[in-house]
Amino acid sequence: MEINIKLMSEVAYITLQKNPEDVYQNILKHPDDSSWLNDYFGTSPYEEKEYLIEDFKLKDAEDYNEVLFENCIIIYEHLKHLPRYILCNPRFWAWITFEKTYKEAQRASKLTGSDLISSIWLITGSRRSLMLGVISRSFFLVQMSVEETKKEKYELTKYLLTNLETYRNFCYRNMGMLKNVTCAVIRAQKDICEKFHISLVNKQSAAMIKETSKIGSVMLIDIMTEEEIYEIIYPKFVKIALERRYLL
C-alpha cells in the first residue's frame, strides 16, 4: 500500500528542538506510540506532501543490532526514490523517526537522557547531522555502500555495519560523498579482514581514512575509478592493518 510522505511542521520541529527534556519525558511515558505529540500541540504536527512511498514496518528486537542490517535495507529501499531535497530535510526524518520508526528509534539510540534528543533525534540540516541521525543514518550508510549493479549489492553494507568507525569518519569528511572512494575503502578493508582473518580496531580504521585523505590531497580522487583507488590504497591499508602500533 502506498502512502503520502509527511514532514513535521517547521513550528512543531523548532518547538521540540527547544524543549528536548519535554520530548524525552514524553517518550519515557509513552514508549509504544507517539500519539502524545497530538496532545502536546493540540493538533497533528505533520504536513502531508505529494510524494508517495510504499508503506513499511521495521523489524523489532530487544537487541536492535540483531535486526539493524535488515532495517537499514528496508529504510533504504522504501525511500531511495525520493528527491534529494526531501532526504536532506530533517523535518522529513522527524516524521520517519516519530511516526514510522518510533519504537525502533528508541532501541537504536538507547535513550538515557535528553542530550540524545538534541543530537540524533531532532537533527539539524547539516550533512554530518543527517548522516548521524538515529534513523537517517541507516539510509545514508546504505546509500554510501550499496552497489546497485552487483549481484550481492549489499555486501559492503553488511561489512560497514561491523566497522562503524569508518562510517563515522566518512561522515566528517567530504570524500564521504564520493561513492567511488567509499566503496573502494570499504572493499579494501573487507578484503584485508577476510584475507588476514582479523578485525580492524578504531585506530586502524581512522588511520586508513586519513591515508585516503592524503591521496585525495595530491590526486584528483573524485574522477578516479573505484578500481584505481583500490589499487592505491590496498597496500597502504595492509601496512596499517598489520602494524602493531595501531593495536596498542
C-alpha positions as a printed Julia matrix, in Angstrom:
248×3 Matrix{Float64}:
  0.0     0.0     0.0
  1.33    3.41   -0.94
  1.17    6.36    1.46
  1.98   10.04    1.16
  5.12   11.13    2.92
  4.9    13.8     5.61
  7.13   16.46    7.09
  6.9    17.69   10.63
  5.78   21.32   10.5
  8.51   23.9    10.97
  6.83   25.32   14.09
  6.47   21.88   15.67
 10.06   20.95   14.84
 11.54   24.13   16.31
  9.36   23.77   19.41
 10.59   20.22   20.04
 14.19   21.22   19.39
 13.89   23.91   22.06
 12.34   21.5    24.56
 14.35   18.25   24.43
 13.59   17.4    28.08
  9.84   17.52   27.33
 10.38   15.18   24.39
 12.49   12.81   26.45
 10.0    12.64   29.31
  7.09   12.06   26.95
  8.93    9.22   25.23
  9.53    7.63   28.64
  5.83    7.96   29.48
  4.66    6.79   26.04
  7.2     4.26   24.71
  4.78    2.42   22.43
  3.49    5.21   20.19
  3.98    8.91   19.55
  0.32    9.98   19.66
  1.28   12.19   22.61
  2.52   14.68   20.01
 -1.1    15.44   19.04
 -1.9    16.34   22.64
  1.33   18.29   23.01
  0.48   20.54   20.05
 -3.32   20.25   20.12
 -3.23   19.02   16.51
 -1.2    16.81   14.22
  2.39   18.11   13.91
  2.75   16.79   10.35
  2.17   18.19    6.88
  1.3    15.75    4.1
  3.27   16.01    0.84
  2.6    14.75   -2.67
  5.35   12.12   -2.84
  4.34    8.51   -2.34
  6.24    5.65   -0.76
  5.35    2.04   -0.22
  4.31    1.73    3.4
  6.76   -0.17    5.58
  7.32   -1.5     9.06
 10.71   -2.2    10.61
 11.66   -5.38   12.39
 11.87   -5.14   16.15
 14.08   -6.87   18.71
 15.27   -6.2    22.24
 18.8    -6.18   20.89
 18.44   -3.82   17.95
 21.75   -5.0    16.46
 20.03   -8.27   15.58
 17.77   -6.51   13.08
 19.93   -3.5    12.18
 21.07   -4.77    8.78
 17.57   -5.77    7.7
 16.11   -2.47    8.88
 18.75   -0.44    7.07
 17.79   -2.2     3.85
 14.06   -1.68    4.45
 14.57    2.06    5.04
 16.82    2.49    2.01
 14.65    0.52   -0.41
 11.48    2.35    0.57
 12.96    5.86    0.47
 15.71    5.82   -2.18
 13.47    7.15   -4.96
 12.64   10.36   -3.09
 14.26   13.61   -4.26
 17.39   14.78   -2.52
 15.77   17.86   -1.02
 13.35   15.61    0.84
 16.01   13.15    2.0
 18.11   16.05    3.3
 15.25   17.69    5.18
 15.42   16.99    8.95
 11.66   17.54    9.23
 11.13   14.53    6.92
 13.29   12.41    9.2
 11.33   13.67   12.2
  8.2    12.15   10.65
 10.03    8.91    9.89
 11.51    8.78   13.41
  8.43    9.66   15.44
  5.68    8.25   13.26
  7.11    5.3    11.3
 10.0     4.0    13.43
  9.24    5.27   16.94
  9.95    2.12   18.98
 12.91    1.12   16.82
 14.45    4.59   17.18
 14.32    4.16   20.96
 16.15    0.84   20.75
 18.66    2.18   18.24
 19.55    5.21   20.37
 19.28    3.59   23.83
 17.85    6.8    25.25
 19.32    7.7    28.63
 18.73   11.44   28.6
 17.56   14.46   26.65
 21.02   15.04   25.17
 20.35   12.36   22.55
 17.07   14.04   21.62
 19.03   17.16   20.69
 21.9    15.37   18.98
 20.38   12.49   16.99
 16.55   12.64   17.14
 15.88   16.28   16.24
 18.84   16.84   13.96
 19.96   19.95   12.1
 20.11   20.09    8.32
 23.87   19.69    8.11
 25.29   16.76    6.17
 27.04   15.42    9.26
 23.91   15.62   11.39
 21.81   13.86    8.76
 24.34   11.05    8.44
 24.42   10.53   12.21
 20.68   10.85   12.94
 19.11    7.97   14.82
 17.18    6.68   11.79
 18.53    8.78    8.9
 21.98    7.22    9.41
 20.55    3.86    8.36
 19.59    5.3     4.98
 22.84    7.14    4.33
 25.0     4.22    5.46
 23.36    2.04    2.83
 23.49    4.76    0.2
 27.24    5.06    0.82
 27.93    1.36    0.41
 25.3    -0.21   -1.85
 26.46   -1.42   -5.27
 23.32   -1.47   -7.38
 24.9    -3.3   -10.33
 26.32   -6.17   -8.26
 24.53   -9.46   -7.58
 25.29   -9.13   -3.86
 24.64   -5.41   -3.82
 24.58   -5.11   -0.01
 27.83   -6.99    0.55
 29.76   -3.83    1.5
 26.84   -2.55    3.58
 26.94   -5.66    5.76
 30.67   -5.21    6.32
 30.36   -1.48    7.03
 27.91   -2.24    9.83
 30.71   -4.17   11.54
 33.07   -1.22   11.2
 31.09    1.87   12.12
 34.26    3.83   12.85
 34.86    4.0     9.1
 31.32    5.26    8.56
 31.7     7.91   11.28
 34.96    9.08    9.74
 33.29    9.42    6.35
 30.53   11.49    7.97
 33.14   14.08    8.96
 34.87   14.23    5.58
 33.69   15.49    2.21
 35.09   12.44    0.44
 32.33   10.5     2.17
 30.08   11.89   -0.57
 32.16   10.21   -3.3
 30.83    6.71   -3.99
 33.99    5.66   -5.84
 36.0     6.48   -2.72
 33.7     5.0    -0.1
 33.24    1.71   -1.93
 36.97    1.38   -2.64
 37.81    1.96    1.03
 35.12   -0.37    2.37
 36.05   -3.14   -0.07
 39.77   -2.82    0.7
 39.05   -3.09    4.43
 36.71   -6.05    3.94
 39.22   -7.9     1.73
 42.03   -7.36    4.23
 39.93   -8.58    7.16
 38.97  -11.72    5.26
 42.48  -12.42    3.94
 44.26  -12.0     7.27
 41.36  -13.18    9.47
 41.37  -10.01   11.54
 39.03   -7.25   12.65
 40.08   -3.63   12.48
 40.24   -1.55   15.64
 39.05    2.05   15.6
 42.59    3.46   15.35
 43.24    1.4    12.25
 40.02    2.45   10.55
 40.7     6.1    11.33
 44.27    5.81   10.01
 43.02    4.29    6.76
 40.6     7.15    6.21
 43.4     9.66    6.89
 45.61    7.85    4.4
 42.87    8.08    1.79
 42.51   11.8     2.5
 46.22   12.27    1.85
 45.8    10.66   -1.55
 42.87   12.96   -2.25
 45.02   15.99   -1.45
 47.58   15.18   -4.19
 45.41   13.4    -6.78
 42.05   14.09   -8.43
 40.44   11.29   -6.47
 36.92   12.37   -7.43
 37.5    11.42  -11.09
 39.36    8.18  -10.41
 37.55    4.88  -10.69
 36.84    2.72   -7.67
 39.32    0.15   -9.02
 42.09    2.75   -9.4
 41.59    3.98   -5.86
 41.51    0.4    -4.54
 44.87   -0.42   -6.16
 46.49    2.59   -4.48
 45.02    2.22   -1.01
 45.09   -1.57   -0.59
 48.85   -1.95    0.1
 48.77    1.1     2.4
 45.82   -0.38    4.3
 47.6    -3.75    4.65
 50.54   -1.99    6.31
 48.2    -0.22    8.74
 46.24   -3.41    9.45
 49.36   -5.37   10.33
 51.29   -2.6    12.11
 51.33   -3.28   15.82
 51.36    0.35   16.97
 47.73    0.78   15.96
 46.74   -2.1    18.24
 48.24   -0.58   21.39
